[in-house]
Amino acid sequence: MRSNTMLTLVTAGLFSAGVLAAAGPARADEPKEKVQVQIPQPGVAQIMTMEGRYVRAAYNNEGYVILGYRLANQSVGEPWILLEVGFALREGRPDYTMTREAISLDTPAGKTVPLPTIEEFRKTDVRALMQREKVQRDSINYFPPNAYQACRIGFFNEVDSRAQAWDTVELNSSRACLGRLFFEVPGGITYGQYWLNVKFPESLIRVPFRVLTKEEDKMLDKNYRDIEKQVKDAFAPKKKQS
């Protein structure tokens, strides 16, 4: 299992790689200005990193959450959103039984959507969505060094799978848990800023992701490295003044 190099924790409450806002186009005789992203505040103390175009991670002193959402950007207008996620505890934290009630989704319309129950999920047919996800995905196998034992997040299972669905996930500081989450979005998936909310025993982590318009997607593709650096700089440890 791969481990990413974790930034030193700071208590900044800023974050997200969400809103892509650029200054007006420069004239031909002017030097090109780098695109600047707006970094919204999640309202909680945490750090965010970009592990890929459609991969976001957020963490604090207690927990770590990583999210892959490429398929969401290909599913505008559809009623169900599929997210690939990973959960882990930070080193030294006590074991934690996470329930499905600990997870929710905030939509651009300002609605908070709970994770559906197993019974609610079984009433719908998301097999086509799962098939698309097999080819429209990114690796999210990036965890803190202390999380090295693979485990499954089994809130949902595939129709033709022998694996059972569970209402809890058992976390400890050595487990790196991966799985899928499904949410039924009122009115269907729209463009805009979303937040995945994950409650830990003493804190809340909010992972931002944005379903991009074609123009925003082109901007991200053209300026990804500049945007990645700006987000990294926003959470870099503050230099001590002498």
Backbone as numpy.savetxt, mean C-alpha at the origin, in Angstrom:
# Nx Ny Nz CAx CAy CAz Cx Cy Cz
13.88 -14.97 1.24 13.04 -13.78 1.24 13.91 -12.55 1.24
13.58 -11.57 0.42 14.39 -10.37 0.32 14.05 -9.41 1.44
15.03 -8.60 1.84 14.81 -7.58 2.86 15.26 -6.25 2.31
14.44 -5.21 2.49 14.83 -3.89 2.02 15.57 -3.17 3.13
16.40 -2.20 2.75 17.10 -1.40 3.73 16.15 -0.38 4.30
15.86 -0.46 5.59 14.88 0.39 6.22 15.48 1.75 6.56
14.73 2.81 6.30 15.15 4.15 6.69 15.08 4.28 8.20
15.90 5.12 8.78 15.82 5.39 10.20 14.49 6.04 10.52
13.81 5.58 11.58 12.49 6.08 11.90 12.54 7.53 12.33
11.59 8.31 11.85 11.36 9.65 12.32 9.88 9.74 12.63
9.47 10.73 13.37 8.07 10.82 13.77 7.31 11.80 12.90
7.77 12.01 11.69 7.04 12.88 10.77 5.71 12.27 10.43
4.69 13.09 10.29 3.37 12.57 9.97 3.01 12.78 8.53
3.95 13.26 7.73 3.68 13.49 6.33 3.67 12.18 5.57
2.96 12.19 4.34 3.24 11.08 3.47 2.33 10.84 2.32
2.78 10.09 1.40 2.12 9.41 0.33 2.80 9.71 -0.98
2.70 8.76 -1.86 3.17 8.98 -3.20 1.94 9.08 -4.04
1.12 9.93 -3.69 -0.18 9.95 -4.30 -0.36 11.03 -5.32
-0.62 12.27 -4.88 -0.99 13.33 -5.78 0.22 13.76 -6.58
0.11 13.73 -7.89 1.19 14.14 -8.75 0.87 15.54 -9.25
1.58 16.52 -8.75 1.30 17.91 -9.12 2.56 18.53 -9.69
2.50 19.02 -10.89 3.67 19.60 -11.53 3.42 21.06 -11.85
4.51 21.82 -11.93 4.40 23.20 -12.34 4.07 23.23 -13.83
3.69 24.41 -14.32 3.36 24.54 -15.73 4.54 24.22 -16.62
4.31 23.91 -17.89 5.39 23.52 -18.79 6.38 24.66 -18.99
7.65 24.30 -19.01 8.69 25.31 -19.19 8.80 25.69 -20.65
9.25 26.94 -20.91 9.50 27.37 -22.28 10.74 26.67 -22.81
10.90 26.71 -24.12 12.01 26.02 -24.74 13.35 26.55 -24.28
13.38 27.88 -23.91 14.65 28.49 -23.52 14.88 28.42 -22.01
14.00 27.73 -21.29 14.15 27.60 -19.85 14.61 26.20 -19.49
15.43 26.08 -18.43 15.81 24.73 -17.99 14.61 23.98 -17.45
14.58 22.69 -17.67 13.45 21.88 -17.24 13.42 21.78 -15.72
12.23 22.04 -15.14 12.08 21.93 -13.70 11.65 20.50 -13.34
12.17 20.01 -12.23 11.79 18.69 -11.80 10.36 18.70 -11.28
9.64 17.62 -11.54 8.26 17.49 -11.06 8.28 17.40 -9.54
7.37 18.12 -8.91 7.23 18.10 -7.46 5.93 17.39 -7.09
5.99 16.44 -6.17 4.78 15.75 -5.72 4.30 16.37 -4.42
3.02 16.39 -4.26 2.42 16.81 -3.01 2.35 15.58 -2.11
2.82 15.71 -0.88 2.84 14.58 0.04 1.78 14.82 1.11
0.60 14.20 0.98 -0.49 14.43 1.95 -0.12 13.87 3.32
-0.81 14.36 4.33 -0.61 13.87 5.69 -1.63 12.78 6.01
-1.17 11.65 6.54 -2.08 10.57 6.89 -2.72 10.77 8.25
-2.20 11.72 9.03 -2.75 11.95 10.36 -2.16 11.06 11.43
-1.16 10.26 11.07 -0.48 9.38 12.03 1.02 9.47 11.77
1.82 9.14 12.79 3.27 9.17 12.64 3.75 7.89 11.97
4.38 8.02 10.82 4.85 6.86 10.08 5.81 7.31 8.99
6.40 6.36 8.33 7.29 6.60 7.20 6.76 5.83 6.00
6.94 6.38 4.81 6.53 5.69 3.59 7.71 5.54 2.65
7.76 4.42 1.91 8.76 4.22 0.87 8.08 3.77 -0.41
8.72 4.01 -1.53 8.27 3.54 -2.83 9.19 2.39 -3.25
8.64 1.19 -3.36 9.42 0.03 -3.76 9.22 -0.31 -5.23
8.42 0.48 -5.93 8.13 0.26 -7.34 7.05 1.22 -7.77
6.74 1.24 -9.05 5.73 2.16 -9.56 4.39 1.96 -8.88
4.04 0.71 -8.62 2.75 0.41 -8.00 2.94 -0.37 -6.71
4.00 -0.08 -6.00 4.28 -0.73 -4.71 4.62 0.33 -3.69
3.87 0.34 -2.57 4.08 1.32 -1.50 4.20 0.58 -0.18
5.06 1.08 0.68 5.22 0.53 2.02 5.11 1.64 3.04
4.56 1.33 4.20 4.49 2.29 5.30 4.76 1.55 6.59
5.43 2.22 7.53 5.77 1.56 8.78 6.01 2.57 9.88
5.97 2.05 11.11 6.30 2.86 12.28 7.10 1.97 13.24
7.17 2.35 14.50 7.95 1.55 15.45 7.29 0.22 15.78
6.02 0.04 15.39 5.28 -1.16 15.78 5.07 -2.14 14.64
4.66 -1.65 13.48 4.29 -2.54 12.40 4.77 -2.07 11.05
4.60 -2.95 10.06 5.05 -2.70 8.69 4.00 -3.25 7.74
3.64 -2.46 6.73 2.66 -2.88 5.72 3.20 -2.55 4.34
3.14 -3.50 3.43 3.52 -3.24 2.04 2.34 -3.58 1.14
2.20 -2.83 0.05 1.01 -2.91 -0.79 1.39 -2.87 -2.26
0.82 -3.80 -3.05 0.92 -3.77 -4.50 -0.45 -3.54 -5.11
-0.55 -2.57 -6.02 -1.89 -2.18 -6.51 -1.92 -1.93 -8.02
-1.05 -2.58 -8.78 -1.04 -2.39 -10.23 -2.41 -2.71 -10.83
-3.03 -3.81 -10.41 -4.31 -4.22 -10.99 -5.40 -3.18 -10.76
-5.35 -2.48 -9.62 -6.36 -1.46 -9.35 -6.37 -0.39 -10.42
-5.19 -0.07 -10.96 -5.12 0.94 -12.01 -5.66 0.46 -13.34
-5.87 -0.85 -13.46 -6.44 -1.42 -14.69 -7.90 -1.80 -14.50
-8.52 -1.36 -13.39 -9.86 -1.84 -13.05 -10.85 -0.70 -12.79
-10.61 0.47 -13.35 -11.50 1.60 -13.13 -12.92 1.26 -13.60
-13.89 1.54 -12.74 -15.29 1.27 -13.05 -15.78 -0.07 -12.52
-14.87 -0.95 -12.14 -15.27 -2.26 -11.64 -15.64 -2.17 -10.15
-16.51 -3.05 -9.67 -17.01 -2.95 -8.30 -16.05 -3.46 -7.23
-15.14 -4.38 -7.59 -14.24 -4.96 -6.59 -12.80 -4.56 -6.88
-12.08 -4.23 -5.81 -10.66 -3.90 -5.93 -9.86 -5.00 -5.24
-8.79 -5.44 -5.91 -7.91 -6.48 -5.38 -6.57 -5.84 -5.07
-6.09 -6.03 -3.85 -4.81 -5.50 -3.42 -3.94 -6.64 -2.90
-2.67 -6.63 -3.29 -1.71 -7.57 -2.72 -1.02 -6.89 -1.54
-0.94 -7.58 -0.40 -0.42 -6.93 0.79 0.54 -7.85 1.55
1.37 -7.21 2.37 2.24 -7.92 3.29 2.22 -7.22 4.63
2.18 -7.99 5.73 2.18 -7.45 7.09 3.35 -8.03 7.87
3.90 -7.22 8.76 4.95 -7.71 9.66 4.98 -6.84 10.90
5.47 -7.42 11.99 5.73 -6.66 13.21 7.18 -6.23 13.22
7.47 -5.11 13.87 8.85 -4.68 14.02 9.54 -5.53 15.08
10.84 -5.56 15.04 11.63 -6.42 15.92 11.35 -6.12 17.39
11.13 -7.18 18.17 10.91 -7.04 19.60 9.48 -6.81 20.01
8.58 -6.67 19.05 7.17 -6.44 19.38 6.48 -7.75 19.75
5.53 -7.71 20.71 4.84 -8.95 21.11 3.94 -9.48 20.01
3.65 -10.78 20.05 2.79 -11.42 19.06 1.43 -10.71 19.00
0.83 -10.74 17.81 -0.42 -10.01 17.59 -1.34 -10.83 16.69
-2.57 -11.03 17.12 -3.59 -11.67 16.30 -4.39 -10.60 15.59
-4.17 -10.45 14.30 -4.87 -9.43 13.51 -6.18 -10.00 12.99
-7.28 -9.30 13.19 -8.58 -9.72 12.67 -8.93 -8.91 11.44
-9.93 -9.37 10.70 -10.32 -8.64 9.50 -10.92 -7.27 9.84
-11.41 -7.10 11.07 -11.94 -5.79 11.48 -10.84 -4.74 11.60
-9.58 -5.17 11.61 -8.46 -4.22 11.72 -8.12 -3.56 10.40
-8.79 -3.97 9.32 -8.41 -3.52 7.98 -9.59 -2.82 7.30
-9.31 -1.68 6.68 -10.36 -0.96 5.94 -9.72 -0.17 4.81
-10.55 0.37 3.94 -10.10 1.13 2.78 -10.82 2.47 2.74
-10.08 3.56 2.61 -10.65 4.89 2.39 -10.62 5.19 0.91
-11.75 5.63 0.34 -11.87 5.90 -1.09 -11.75 7.39 -1.38
-11.53 7.77 -2.64 -11.47 9.19 -3.00 -12.75 9.94 -2.66
-13.87 9.24 -2.56 -15.15 9.87 -2.23 -15.31 10.11 -0.74
-14.32 9.70 0.05 -14.38 9.92 1.49 -15.10 8.82 2.24
-15.36 7.69 1.61 -16.02 6.57 2.28 -14.98 5.60 2.85
-15.28 5.03 4.00 -14.43 4.01 4.60 -15.12 2.66 4.42
-14.45 1.75 3.71 -15.03 0.46 3.35 -14.38 -0.63 4.20
-15.15 -1.39 4.97 -14.56 -2.48 5.77 -14.19 -3.66 4.90
-13.30 -4.49 5.40 -12.99 -5.74 4.71 -14.21 -6.64 4.79
-14.67 -7.18 3.67 -15.89 -8.00 3.71 -15.68 -9.29 4.47
-16.77 -9.84 4.97 -16.73 -11.14 5.63 -16.54 -12.24 4.58
-16.23 -13.43 5.05 -16.09 -14.57 4.14 -17.40 -14.82 3.41
-18.53 -14.72 4.14 -19.84 -14.95 3.53 -20.14 -13.90 2.45
-19.84 -12.65 2.72 -20.07 -11.59 1.73 -19.22 -11.81 0.49
-17.98 -12.21 0.69 -17.07 -12.42 -0.43 -17.54 -13.58 -1.31
-18.07 -14.63 -0.70 -18.47 -15.81 -1.46 -19.71 -15.58 -2.31
-20.40 -14.48 -2.08 -21.59 -14.17 -2.86 -21.25 -13.55 -4.22
-19.99 -13.18 -4.40 -19.59 -12.57 -5.66 -18.65 -13.49 -6.42
-18.44 -13.20 -7.69 -17.55 -14.00 -8.53 -16.38 -13.11 -8.98
-15.22 -13.33 -8.39 -14.05 -12.51 -8.73 -12.98 -13.36 -9.43
-13.39 -14.47 -10.02 -12.41 -15.35 -10.66 -11.69 -14.65 -11.81
-12.41 -13.83 -12.59 -11.78 -13.11 -13.69 -10.74 -12.12 -13.16
-11.08 -11.48 -12.05 -10.15 -10.54 -11.43 -8.88 -11.26 -10.97
-9.05 -12.43 -10.36 -7.90 -13.20 -9.90 -7.02 -13.65 -11.06
-7.64 -14.02 -12.17 -6.86 -14.44 -13.34 -6.04 -13.27 -13.88
-6.62 -12.09 -13.95 -5.89 -10.91 -14.42 -4.75 -10.57 -13.48
-4.97 -10.78 -12.20 -3.96 -10.44 -11.21 -2.69 -11.27 -11.39
-2.82 -12.45 -11.96 -1.67 -13.33 -12.14 -0.67 -12.76 -13.13
-1.13 -11.88 -14.03 -0.23 -11.29 -15.03 -0.05 -9.79 -14.84
-0.87 -9.17 -14.00 -0.78 -7.73 -13.76 -0.42 -7.50 -12.30
0.83 -7.80 -11.96 1.23 -7.71 -10.57 2.71 -7.35 -10.47
3.12 -6.93 -9.28 4.51 -6.63 -8.98 4.91 -7.38 -7.71
6.19 -7.66 -7.58 6.66 -8.30 -6.36 6.54 -7.33 -5.19
6.02 -7.84 -4.07 5.96 -7.04 -2.84 6.75 -7.74 -1.73
7.68 -8.56 -2.14 8.45 -9.36 -1.18 9.60 -8.54 -0.59
9.26 -7.44 0.06 10.22 -6.56 0.72 9.79 -6.41 2.17
10.61 -6.85 3.10 10.25 -6.82 4.51 11.44 -6.37 5.35
11.19 -5.95 6.59 12.29 -5.65 7.51 13.16 -6.89 7.72
14.43 -6.72 8.04 15.33 -7.88 8.19 14.86 -8.90 9.22
14.13 -8.45 10.25 13.70 -9.40 11.29 12.58 -10.32 10.83
11.88 -9.96 9.74 10.74 -10.76 9.24 11.23 -11.65 8.10
11.44 -12.93 8.38 12.02 -13.83 7.40 11.25 -15.14 7.23
10.27 -15.41 8.09 9.50 -16.64 7.97 8.21 -16.35 7.19
8.03 -17.02 6.06 6.87 -16.77 5.21 5.59 -17.28 5.88
4.52 -16.53 5.73 3.21 -16.98 6.20 2.13 -16.39 5.30
0.95 -16.98 5.35 -0.15 -16.61 4.46 -1.16 -15.74 5.18
-1.59 -14.66 4.51 -2.73 -13.88 4.96 -3.96 -14.51 4.31
-4.75 -15.22 5.10 -5.81 -16.04 4.53 -7.22 -15.52 4.78
-7.41 -14.20 4.71 -8.76 -13.68 4.87 -9.68 -14.14 3.75
-9.10 -14.46 2.57 -9.89 -14.92 1.43 -9.19 -16.11 0.79
-9.96 -16.92 0.08 -9.36 -18.03 -0.66 -10.00 -18.10 -2.04
-9.28 -18.75 -2.96 -9.80 -18.92 -4.31 -10.87 -20.01 -4.34
-11.80 -19.88 -5.26 -12.92 -20.81 -5.35 -12.45 -22.24 -5.54
-11.42 -22.43 -6.38 -10.95 -23.78 -6.69 -9.75 -24.20 -5.85
-9.49 -23.49 -4.76 -8.34 -23.79 -3.91 -8.75 -24.61 -2.69
-7.88 -25.50 -2.26 -8.14 -26.27 -1.05 -7.82 -25.46 0.21
-7.11 -24.36 0.06 -6.78 -23.52 1.21 -8.03 -22.91 1.80
-8.11 -22.87 3.12 -9.26 -22.32 3.80 -9.10 -20.82 4.01
-10.22 -20.14 4.18 -10.21 -18.72 4.54 -10.33 -18.61 6.05
-9.59 -17.66 6.63 -9.58 -17.47 8.07 -9.98 -16.05 8.41
-10.40 -15.84 9.64 -10.77 -14.50 10.10 -9.64 -13.81 10.85
-8.50 -14.47 11.00 -7.38 -13.88 11.73 -6.06 -14.23 11.03
-5.04 -13.43 11.35 -3.67 -13.70 10.93 -2.79 -13.58 12.16
-2.00 -14.61 12.42 -1.13 -14.62 13.60 0.23 -14.02 13.22
0.54 -12.87 13.80 1.80 -12.19 13.50 2.76 -12.30 14.68
4.03 -12.49 14.36 5.09 -12.30 15.36 6.25 -11.60 14.66
7.26 -11.23 15.40 8.30 -10.37 14.84 9.20 -11.06 13.82
9.06 -12.38 13.64 9.85 -13.07 12.63 9.05 -13.45 11.39
7.74 -13.19 11.39 6.88 -13.62 10.28 6.70 -12.51 9.26
6.81 -12.87 7.98 6.52 -11.98 6.86 5.31 -12.55 6.14
4.14 -11.97 6.38 2.88 -12.54 5.90 2.42 -11.85 4.62
2.05 -12.65 3.63 1.62 -12.14 2.33 0.23 -12.67 1.98
-0.54 -11.88 1.23 -1.85 -12.34 0.80 -2.58 -11.30 -0.03
-3.85 -11.58 -0.30 -4.70 -10.68 -1.09 -5.81 -10.12 -0.22
-6.19 -8.88 -0.52 -7.35 -8.27 0.10 -8.33 -7.87 -1.00
-9.63 -7.99 -0.70 -10.67 -7.58 -1.62 -11.60 -6.59 -0.91
-11.99 -5.55 -1.63 -12.97 -4.59 -1.12 -13.99 -4.33 -2.21
-15.26 -4.25 -1.81 -16.31 -3.84 -2.74 -16.45 -2.32 -2.63
-16.09 -1.61 -3.69 -16.04 -0.15 -3.67 -17.39 0.42 -4.09
-18.05 1.20 -3.24 -19.34 1.79 -3.61 -19.22 2.65 -4.87
-20.04 2.36 -5.86 -20.00 3.11 -7.11 -18.90 2.68 -8.05
-18.08 1.73 -7.65 -17.01 1.25 -8.52 -15.71 2.01 -8.31
-14.62 1.45 -8.80 -13.29 2.05 -8.67 -13.21 3.31 -9.51
-12.74 4.39 -8.90 -12.58 5.66 -9.60 -11.13 6.12 -9.49
-10.77 7.13 -10.29 -9.46 7.73 -10.17 -9.37 8.49 -8.85
-8.16 8.61 -8.32 -7.99 9.40 -7.12 -7.22 8.67 -6.04
-7.16 9.33 -4.86 -6.34 8.87 -3.74 -7.10 7.91 -2.83
-6.48 6.77 -2.57 -7.01 5.76 -1.65 -6.02 5.59 -0.50
-6.54 5.05 0.62 -5.70 4.72 1.76 -6.09 3.35 2.29
-5.12 2.47 2.43 -5.35 1.20 3.10 -5.01 1.39 4.57
-5.98 1.16 5.45 -5.81 1.34 6.89 -5.61 -0.01 7.57
-4.54 -0.13 8.36 -4.25 -1.38 9.06 -3.96 -1.05 10.53
-4.80 -1.60 11.43 -4.63 -1.34 12.86 -3.72 -2.39 13.49
-2.76 -1.90 14.26 -1.93 -2.73 15.11 -2.35 -2.46 16.56
-1.84 -3.21 17.54 -2.33 -3.04 18.91 -2.28 -1.61 19.43
-1.23 -0.87 19.09 -1.06 0.47 19.66 -1.04 1.58 18.62
-1.22 1.26 17.36 -1.10 2.30 16.33 -1.86 1.92 15.07
-1.98 2.90 14.18 -2.63 2.72 12.88 -1.63 3.07 11.79
-1.52 2.21 10.79 -0.70 2.49 9.61 -1.63 2.71 8.43
-1.35 3.77 7.67 -2.18 4.11 6.51 -1.29 4.15 5.27
-1.53 3.22 4.37 -0.71 3.14 3.15 -1.46 3.83 2.01
-0.85 4.85 1.40 -1.52 5.56 0.33 -1.27 4.91 -1.02
-2.26 4.94 -1.88 -2.04 4.57 -3.28 -3.05 5.34 -4.12
-2.66 5.61 -5.34 -3.49 6.44 -6.21 -3.80 5.71 -7.51
-5.07 5.66 -7.85 -5.49 5.17 -9.16 -5.33 6.33 -10.13
-4.42 6.19 -11.06 -3.97 7.30 -11.89 -4.77 7.46 -13.18
-4.98 8.71 -13.56 -5.50 8.99 -14.89 -4.38 8.71 -15.90
-4.71 8.70 -17.18 -3.68 8.46 -18.21 -2.60 9.53 -18.15
-2.99 10.78 -17.91 -2.03 11.86 -17.84 -1.11 11.70 -16.63
-1.69 11.32 -15.47 -0.88 11.11 -14.27 0.06 9.92 -14.44
-0.43 8.89 -15.10 0.40 7.70 -15.32 1.60 8.04 -16.20
1.39 8.85 -17.23 2.49 9.27 -18.09 3.49 10.11 -17.31
2.98 10.98 -16.44 3.85 11.81 -15.63 4.71 10.96 -14.70
4.09 9.96 -14.08 4.83 9.08 -13.18 5.88 8.30 -13.96
5.53 7.81 -15.13 6.46 7.04 -15.94 7.67 7.87 -16.34
7.43 9.13 -16.66 8.49 10.02 -17.13 9.36 10.52 -15.99
8.79 10.67 -14.80 9.50 11.33 -13.71 9.66 10.44 -12.47
9.58 9.11 -12.66 9.56 8.23 -11.50 10.75 8.43 -10.57
11.95 8.50 -11.11 13.14 8.60 -10.27 13.15 9.90 -9.47
12.74 11.00 -10.09 12.68 12.27 -9.37 11.66 12.21 -8.24
10.50 11.60 -8.52 9.45 11.48 -7.50 9.91 10.58 -6.36
10.54 9.45 -6.72 11.04 8.52 -5.70 12.04 9.21 -4.78
12.93 10.02 -5.36 13.93 10.72 -4.55 13.27 11.74 -3.63
12.26 12.44 -4.13 11.58 13.44 -3.30 10.90 12.79 -2.10
10.25 11.64 -2.32 9.60 10.94 -1.22 10.65 10.46 -0.22
11.76 9.92 -0.72 12.82 9.44 0.17 13.39 10.58 0.99
13.62 11.73 0.35 14.16 12.89 1.07 13.21 13.40 2.14
11.90 13.25 1.89 10.90 13.74 2.85 10.96 12.98 4.16
11.48 11.74 4.12 11.50 10.93 5.33 12.91 10.61 5.80
13.89 11.26 5.19 15.28 11.03 5.62 15.48 11.58 7.02
16.36 10.96 7.83 16.63 11.48 9.16 17.13 12.90 9.11
16.66 13.72 10.03 17.08 15.11 10.09 18.51 15.21 10.60
19.32 16.05 9.91 20.70 16.25 10.35 20.73 17.09 11.62
21.56 16.65 12.57 21.70 17.41 13.80 22.51 18.68 13.57
22.01 19.76 14.10 22.71 21.02 13.98 23.81 21.13 15.04
24.98 21.54 14.62 26.09 21.67 15.56 26.03 22.99 16.31
